[in-house]
């Protein structure tokens, strides 16, 4: 991983567990923030940008499943690692179907948890801007990293884009999806291809996470979502981009 500060949202209501995890996250050089219930988690996720959420299932006010569902339905594709009870085997399946990226059972081994977290953080690294992209020369000016289509543009070096709402910063998954669609302009990109290349989940049964990102992108770049000019739906398969 690069030298940027890794921001973690830990959602855990058990004081002893939370204190121990926060201490170990800081030892890794990460910058953690704590939420002690589901409502606080949703508030902090909406007002801050995180690289990873570590989300307990059994939480006061709003449980972890509902937090995950609301985040995904709202287009937030920040990687989520869920902490589930060992005596609840269905928690894992349900959490993954809601859009979680991985899980660790309680009681957990700290080394295993940290390794799983590092794996999720590495999984998203390729979507971050870098001096060299797929062997391309280093970016030397803003235009060399900018893709223009219609009245809009996306700068892959800064994650900024000109959208219907003005210039905004796109999420990591939005940038990754747009990069793939632009690279395959005119071609059909299946939902499974998107899951494999953006989420590193080629056999994941839940394609809703893909559709949620596409919905968010259409809100940004399409005047009429039902009659898109750029991001077209290919029924039963996936999507096709046209500039």
Secondary structure by P-SEA (a helix, b strand, c coil): ccccbbbbbbbcccaaaaaaaaaaaaaacbbbbbbccaaaaaaaaacccccccccccccccccaaaaaaaaaaaccccbbbbbbbccccaaaaaaaaacccccccccccaaaaaaaaaaaaaaaccccccccccccccccccccccccccccccccccccccccccbbbbcaaaaaaaaaaaaaccccccaaaaaaacccccccccaaaaaaaaaaaaaaccccccccccccccccccccccc
